[in-house]
Amino acid sequence: MDHAAALSQVEENIARTCKIARRERGDVHLVAVSKTHPAQTIEPLLEAGQRVFGENRVQEAQDKWPDLRERCPEVELHLIGQLQSNKAEDAAALFDVIHSLDRPSLLKALAKAYDKLGKRVPCFIQVDIGEEEQKGGCSIADLPDLIEQAREAEIPLLGLMCIPPLDKEPAPFFALLAELARRHEPEPGAWGLSMGMSADYETAIMLSATHIRVGSALFGERG
Ligand SMILES: *Cc1c(COP(=O)(O)O)cnc(C)c1O
């Protein structure tokens, strides 16, 4: 698979969809999800100018990214997978954005790590939008409390993130996440939406996604 060609195809789709949605291309951030793929697969994308990457495991990212970052310091690394509280400090040290803040225990662990490191990594709160507990995410009912606790702990919030149920039409879930963000954001337009993957990022852009997390469309199927 030619990864640079795949990137231009995805870029073309994003640009076309932004035009239809009357949105600026610069308001949609492409997070290239490089989980499971080795450095030599990631390099062509770096060479093609992609700078924002997503990983779902702290350990894997620690193994892969320090070297790649040395070669390309402008890289922005996003944690998109579930985070265990005992990995909060490692995650805070390595990542620039965390998409999976979803519970008070993790929030407390992150706040402690931030104080210790003197660094406050901004987070999306992951919402359990399809009520499927195995994927993680804060229930819609618990969301107001978690937002309040994040404010108290001075955890910078970028907005909301979701993974819709695999077997259902994603659009209603994207629309619901957007509605929840409008309801809870500190001021109109302040929050972003991390939603949309390879199969549905164009739909997500139509429904106001600001961060699309695209893996297999760029890197091929994971082994
Ligand atoms: C793997 C993953 C993606 C990317 O999925 P693709 O279907 O390969 O684009 C996006 N978000 C999360 C949370 C993931 O774990």
The ligand as a MOL file (V3000), in Angstrom:
LIG
                    3D

  0  0  0     0  0            999 V3000
M  V30 BEGIN CTAB
M  V30 COUNTS 15 15 0 0 0
M  V30 BEGIN ATOM
M  V30 1 C -8.2620 2.3250 15.9510 0
M  V30 2 C -9.0390 3.5240 16.3030 0
M  V30 3 C -9.4230 4.4550 15.3250 0
M  V30 4 C -9.1150 4.2950 13.8520 0
M  V30 5 O -9.9240 3.3150 13.2910 0
M  V30 6 P -9.9640 3.0220 11.7050 0
M  V30 7 O -11.2610 2.3850 11.4950 0
M  V30 8 O -8.7990 2.1510 11.4280 0
M  V30 9 O -9.8580 4.3410 11.0290 0
M  V30 10 C -10.1060 5.5800 15.7560 0
M  V30 11 N -10.4200 5.7770 17.0600 0
M  V30 12 C -10.0740 4.8960 18.0170 0
M  V30 13 C -10.4400 5.1780 19.4250 0
M  V30 14 C -9.3830 3.7390 17.6720 0
M  V30 15 O -9.0510 2.8630 18.6370 0
M  V30 END ATOM
M  V30 BEGIN BOND
M  V30 1 1 1 2
M  V30 2 1 2 3
M  V30 3 2 2 14
M  V30 4 1 3 4
M  V30 5 2 3 10
M  V30 6 1 4 5
M  V30 7 1 5 6
M  V30 8 2 6 7
M  V30 9 1 6 8
M  V30 10 1 6 9
M  V30 11 1 10 11
M  V30 12 2 11 12
M  V30 13 1 12 13
M  V30 14 1 12 14
M  V30 15 1 14 15
M  V30 END BOND
M  V30 END CTAB
M  END
